Amino acid sequence: MTPPTTSAVGCVQSVRLPSERDACAEFVRTMVERGVPMSIDDLIETYDQEPTELAAACDPKLRAMVAAT
């Protein structure tokens, strides 16, 4: 069995409880809102979209975050 990995924001990327997934996703969304640099992997996991879809998002802060990665 492969050990879980940790994303750039410290969210364990293995099987998580729904409340843990929600908390991590909310954290990532808050960091995007505040303009804190994030990894593209965290954005893909949180928004459940490919980078090209994220780059075309309605949210200008999300688009800027994707452009910076």
Legacy VTK file of the C-alpha trace (Angstrom):
# vtk DataFile Version 3.0
C-alpha trace
ASCII
DATASET POLYDATA
POINTS 69 float
0.000 0.000 0.000
1.323 3.437 -0.954
1.630 5.896 1.927
-0.478 9.054 1.663
1.156 12.141 0.216
0.763 15.685 1.412
-0.229 18.559 -0.843
1.460 21.939 -0.737
-1.069 23.195 1.807
-0.646 20.164 4.034
-3.839 18.360 3.095
-3.260 14.611 3.034
-4.125 13.306 -0.411
-5.436 9.870 0.451
-8.744 8.587 1.682
-10.227 11.295 3.891
-13.482 11.780 5.702
-15.916 14.104 3.934
-15.490 16.708 6.678
-11.706 16.659 6.184
-12.065 17.044 2.402
-14.481 19.927 2.891
-12.186 21.662 5.384
-9.193 21.382 3.064
-11.209 22.597 0.073
-12.533 25.553 2.064
-8.974 26.398 3.133
-7.775 26.353 -0.484
-10.707 28.529 -1.608
-9.920 31.021 1.171
-6.277 31.154 0.121
-7.313 31.770 -3.511
-9.592 34.588 -2.340
-6.679 36.130 -0.421
-4.212 35.672 -3.270
-1.911 33.272 -1.414
0.132 31.189 -3.888
-1.077 27.596 -4.230
0.075 24.585 -6.203
-1.854 23.673 -9.318
-2.421 20.217 -7.810
-4.279 21.729 -4.851
-6.420 23.808 -7.208
-7.240 20.807 -9.407
-8.185 18.701 -6.378
-10.273 21.428 -4.758
-12.160 22.636 -7.815
-12.229 19.208 -9.523
-11.341 20.734 -12.889
-8.459 20.492 -15.324
-5.995 23.412 -15.535
-7.510 24.638 -18.806
-10.950 24.768 -17.194
-9.545 26.554 -14.140
-7.847 29.101 -16.407
-11.234 29.903 -17.940
-13.049 30.211 -14.588
-15.419 33.098 -13.919
-13.476 34.061 -10.779
-10.640 36.444 -11.730
-8.680 35.519 -8.594
-8.787 31.856 -9.511
-7.694 32.638 -13.069
-4.799 34.701 -11.691
-3.795 31.885 -9.367
-3.759 29.398 -12.241
-1.729 31.812 -14.378
0.842 32.126 -11.578
1.396 28.348 -11.349
LINES 1 70
69 0 1 2 3 4 5 6 7 8 9 10 11 12 13 14 15 16 17 18 19 20 21 22 23 24 25 26 27 28 29 30 31 32 33 34 35 36 37 38 39 40 41 42 43 44 45 46 47 48 49 50 51 52 53 54 55 56 57 58 59 60 61 62 63 64 65 66 67 68
